[in-house]
Amino acid sequence: MKLTINLLVEWHAVGSDDTAHVERVLWAIPSAREIVVIDIFNRTALPQFRSEDDVEHALLAGTASILGTDPFAALLRPEDDIDAKHRIYRDSAWDLIAPLVTDDDTALQLFSSQRGPLISRRCDETGRSKRLAYKYLRQYWQAG
């Protein structure tokens, strides 16, 4: 099975230590058979790596399944239906994170070793806080 960007994988609680959660695929590294995912409902989640083989085995075993409906799809609305103050908030958030997610090296912010320096540099450029940048990045990643 091809694990594509924005695919949602729902992990089912199997044991007493497991918790059910949903992860969004953010990036795929075909040569390494790895993907980068984020828990879409965890308010402190950051991207993490998973083996494609582990996900495929979980899907076959029934401990995970593909989620057919995106819980964030309801947020998609025509521009005219978005209140002006919400557009200002959205545009302000996008101005902060856009260089981090649209750059040629966009995948770099998914690697924890490089994410911090990239965010620090962007915050120095804009005068905005790292906490705010992480918040906006997390919202961007989680909502697809």
Secondary structure, 3 states (H helix, E strand, C coil): CCCCCCCEEEECCCCCCCCCEEEEEEEEEHHHCEEEEEECCCCCCCCEEEEHHHHHHHHHHCCEEECCCCCCHHHCCCHHHCCHHHHHHHHHHHHHHHHHHHCCCHHHHHCHHHHHHHHHHHHHHHCCCHHHHHHHHHHHHHHC
